[in-house]
């Protein structure tokens, strides 16, 4: 059985936050380059724009927190068929990686979903109010 990915091996960081030596492998996961960030400032190891949510899903979500639960479900479905997600998981088993993203909302974005997929975490169930 393959060993699990340690939670400390998959970090999240906005593209506008400075590089840190303990970031490990820095992976930009956005389809579009972050506005106003130079390649030198980003200090990325790889840009995996193909792992980002599809254009249709991204446009549908439009960073609307009311659509968060459904966005998570749909994006996870997209990631099930992504060889890049499996490759990233293998990298995270062996070393720290930082998923770099540009979304302003740090609690409702694709990086959170991708991190949970890499860690093998289930989708949280909706709370009944």
C-alpha positions as CSV (number, residue, x, y, z in Angstrom):
1,X,0.0,0.0,0.0
2,X,1.3,3.5,-0.9
3,X,1.9,5.8,2.0
4,X,-0.4,8.7,2.5
5,X,0.6,12.3,1.8
6,X,1.4,14.2,5.0
7,X,-0.7,17.4,5.3
8,X,2.4,19.4,6.0
9,X,3.8,18.5,2.6
10,X,1.0,20.3,0.7
11,X,1.0,24.0,1.4
12,X,-1.1,26.9,-0.1
13,X,0.2,30.3,-0.9
14,X,-1.1,33.2,-2.9
15,X,1.0,34.2,-5.9
16,X,1.4,37.7,-4.2
17,X,3.1,36.3,-1.1
18,X,6.8,36.2,-1.1
19,X,8.8,33.0,-1.8
20,X,10.2,31.2,1.2
21,X,13.0,28.6,1.2
22,X,10.8,26.0,2.9
23,X,8.1,26.3,0.1
24,X,9.5,23.2,-1.5
25,X,8.4,22.7,-5.1
26,X,6.4,25.7,-6.1
27,X,3.5,24.9,-8.5
28,X,1.3,27.6,-10.1
29,X,-2.1,25.9,-10.5
30,X,-4.0,28.8,-12.2
31,X,-5.0,28.7,-15.8
32,X,-4.1,32.4,-16.1
33,X,-0.8,34.1,-15.0
34,X,-1.3,36.2,-11.9
35,X,-1.6,39.8,-12.7
36,X,1.4,42.0,-11.8
37,X,3.6,39.1,-10.8
38,X,6.9,38.6,-12.7
39,X,8.4,35.2,-13.4
40,X,11.3,36.2,-11.2
41,X,9.1,37.2,-8.3
42,X,7.0,34.0,-8.6
43,X,10.0,31.7,-8.4
44,X,8.0,28.8,-9.7
45,X,9.3,25.3,-10.4
46,X,6.3,24.5,-12.7
47,X,3.1,26.0,-14.1
48,X,0.4,23.4,-14.3
49,X,-2.4,25.4,-15.9
50,X,-4.0,22.2,-17.1
51,X,-4.8,21.2,-13.5
52,X,-6.9,24.3,-13.0
53,X,-10.7,24.0,-13.2
54,X,-12.1,24.0,-16.7
55,X,-12.9,27.4,-18.2
56,X,-16.6,26.6,-18.0
57,X,-16.5,25.6,-14.4
58,X,-14.4,28.6,-13.4
59,X,-16.8,31.0,-15.2
60,X,-19.8,29.3,-13.6
61,X,-18.3,29.5,-10.1
62,X,-17.2,33.1,-10.5
63,X,-15.9,33.0,-6.9
64,X,-19.4,33.0,-5.5
65,X,-19.4,31.5,-2.0
66,X,-23.0,30.3,-2.5
67,X,-21.8,28.0,-5.2
68,X,-18.8,26.7,-3.2
69,X,-20.2,23.2,-2.3
70,X,-21.2,22.5,-5.9
71,X,-17.9,23.9,-7.2
72,X,-16.0,21.5,-4.9
73,X,-17.9,18.6,-6.2
74,X,-17.5,19.5,-9.9
75,X,-13.8,20.3,-9.6
76,X,-13.1,17.0,-7.8
77,X,-14.9,15.2,-10.6
78,X,-12.6,16.9,-13.1
79,X,-9.5,16.0,-11.0
80,X,-10.5,12.3,-11.0
81,X,-9.5,12.1,-14.6
82,X,-6.3,14.2,-14.3
83,X,-3.0,12.4,-14.6
84,X,-1.4,15.7,-13.3
85,X,-3.3,15.3,-10.0
86,X,-1.8,11.8,-9.6
87,X,1.6,13.1,-10.5
88,X,1.4,15.9,-7.9
89,X,0.2,13.5,-5.2
90,X,3.4,11.4,-5.9
91,X,5.5,14.5,-5.6
92,X,3.9,15.4,-2.3
93,X,4.5,12.0,-0.9
94,X,8.2,12.6,-1.3
95,X,8.7,16.3,-0.6
96,X,6.9,19.5,0.3
97,X,5.0,21.3,-2.4
98,X,3.4,24.7,-2.4
99,X,0.3,25.2,-4.5
100,X,0.5,28.8,-5.7
101,X,-2.8,30.5,-6.7
102,X,-4.0,34.0,-7.3
103,X,-7.6,34.0,-6.0
104,X,-8.4,36.8,-3.5
105,X,-10.7,34.6,-1.5
106,X,-8.4,32.4,0.6
107,X,-11.3,30.1,1.8
108,X,-13.2,29.5,-1.4
109,X,-10.8,28.6,-4.2
110,X,-9.5,25.8,-6.4
111,X,-6.3,25.4,-4.4
112,X,-8.2,24.3,-1.3
113,X,-10.0,21.6,-3.4
114,X,-6.8,20.4,-5.0
115,X,-5.0,20.2,-1.7
116,X,-7.8,18.1,-0.2
117,X,-7.8,15.8,-3.3
118,X,-4.0,15.4,-3.0
119,X,-4.4,14.5,0.7
120,X,-7.2,12.1,0.0
121,X,-9.8,14.0,2.0
122,X,-13.5,13.6,1.4
123,X,-15.7,16.4,0.4
124,X,-17.2,17.9,3.6
125,X,-21.0,17.5,3.8
126,X,-23.2,20.6,3.8
127,X,-24.4,21.7,7.2
128,X,-28.1,22.0,7.7
129,X,-29.0,25.3,9.3
